[in-house]
Amino acid sequence: MSLVPVTSLEDIHRLGRYRGGILVFKHSTRCSISTAAQHRVRTWLTAHPEVEVAYVDVIAQRPLSNELAEAWSVEHQSPQMLWFREDGSVLHESHFGIDARWIESLN
């Protein structure tokens, strides 16, 4: 499994693609809902070890989290999963909507 800690947009854009887009997981270490979402993402990743998911700790990396919200025109939420597509559009889900079914639906 590959949750890859990132500290910049450049780090994110260097990651491998999943179905033509970049996956980003934004996590708050202070939130039990975020911890549950992180568990669901990690569980999904055990079945998809080839996939890299950018990991943003929204507490430690608040400037990056805000930069993502602005650059990708997505309201900040935590936990939040983003899929930045090659055409520049972004699909996103948050809280209990982050699960294997949502990730598998990306295309």
PLY file of the C-alpha trace (Angstrom):
ply
format ascii 1.0
element vertex 107
property float x
property float y
property float z
element edge 106
property int vertex1
property int vertex2
end_header
0.00 0.00 0.00
1.23 3.43 -0.76
0.04 6.51 1.09
2.80 8.92 0.08
3.34 11.95 2.35
3.60 15.11 0.26
4.55 18.68 1.10
3.89 20.51 -2.17
1.81 20.49 -5.34
4.97 19.49 -7.18
5.23 16.37 -5.00
1.63 15.52 -5.84
2.14 15.91 -9.58
5.11 13.51 -9.47
2.97 10.62 -8.25
1.77 7.81 -10.43
-1.65 8.01 -12.01
-4.73 6.03 -11.11
-7.11 5.72 -14.06
-5.63 8.85 -15.56
-5.74 11.00 -12.45
-3.90 11.68 -9.21
-5.43 10.54 -5.92
-5.02 12.72 -2.84
-6.19 11.86 0.67
-6.48 14.77 3.12
-6.44 13.59 6.74
-6.85 15.27 10.10
-4.98 13.52 12.88
-7.43 15.11 15.34
-10.63 13.65 13.89
-12.05 10.17 14.49
-14.07 10.31 11.25
-10.84 11.05 9.39
-9.16 8.10 11.10
-12.01 5.83 9.96
-11.71 7.15 6.39
-7.95 6.60 6.48
-8.57 2.99 7.52
-10.91 2.51 4.54
-8.30 3.98 2.17
-5.54 1.79 3.62
-7.77 -1.27 3.32
-8.46 -0.46 -0.34
-4.73 0.06 -0.93
-3.87 -3.42 0.37
-5.72 -4.78 -2.68
-4.09 -2.16 -4.96
-0.43 -1.99 -3.86
0.63 -0.46 -7.18
-1.43 2.70 -6.56
0.14 5.80 -5.02
-2.13 8.10 -3.03
-0.82 11.48 -1.93
-1.24 11.89 1.83
-1.79 15.39 3.20
-1.86 15.83 6.98
-4.12 18.89 7.15
-2.82 19.84 10.60
0.90 19.73 9.73
0.42 20.77 6.09
-2.32 23.41 6.39
-0.75 25.71 3.74
-0.71 22.81 1.23
-4.29 21.87 2.09
-5.38 25.47 1.49
-3.35 25.63 -1.73
-5.10 22.49 -3.01
-8.51 23.97 -2.23
-7.66 27.13 -4.15
-5.73 25.62 -7.07
-8.25 22.84 -7.66
-11.36 24.93 -6.81
-12.58 22.49 -4.18
-13.88 23.52 -0.78
-11.58 22.26 2.00
-12.94 19.36 3.99
-11.31 16.78 6.18
-11.21 13.95 5.64
-11.35 14.42 1.90
-10.35 12.35 -1.12
-9.58 14.15 -4.37
-9.03 12.78 -7.85
-7.28 15.33 -10.06
-7.94 14.32 -13.66
-5.69 14.96 -16.64
-8.26 17.39 -18.08
-7.88 19.57 -14.96
-11.23 18.65 -13.41
-11.43 17.31 -9.88
-13.79 14.78 -8.36
-13.94 14.68 -4.60
-15.63 12.97 -1.70
-15.48 13.53 2.03
-16.19 11.97 5.37
-18.18 8.72 5.19
-18.37 8.90 1.39
-14.71 7.94 1.18
-14.75 4.20 0.57
-13.67 1.51 -1.87
-16.87 1.86 -3.90
-16.22 5.58 -4.53
-12.57 5.00 -5.46
-13.51 2.13 -7.80
-16.15 4.31 -9.47
-13.54 6.79 -10.74
-13.16 6.75 -14.51
0 1
1 2
2 3
3 4
4 5
5 6
6 7
7 8
8 9
9 10
10 11
11 12
12 13
13 14
14 15
15 16
16 17
17 18
18 19
19 20
20 21
21 22
22 23
23 24
24 25
25 26
26 27
27 28
28 29
29 30
30 31
31 32
32 33
33 34
34 35
35 36
36 37
37 38
38 39
39 40
40 41
41 42
42 43
43 44
44 45
45 46
46 47
47 48
48 49
49 50
50 51
51 52
52 53
53 54
54 55
55 56
56 57
57 58
58 59
59 60
60 61
61 62
62 63
63 64
64 65
65 66
66 67
67 68
68 69
69 70
70 71
71 72
72 73
73 74
74 75
75 76
76 77
77 78
78 79
79 80
80 81
81 82
82 83
83 84
84 85
85 86
86 87
87 88
88 89
89 90
90 91
91 92
92 93
93 94
94 95
95 96
96 97
97 98
98 99
99 100
100 101
101 102
102 103
103 104
104 105
105 106
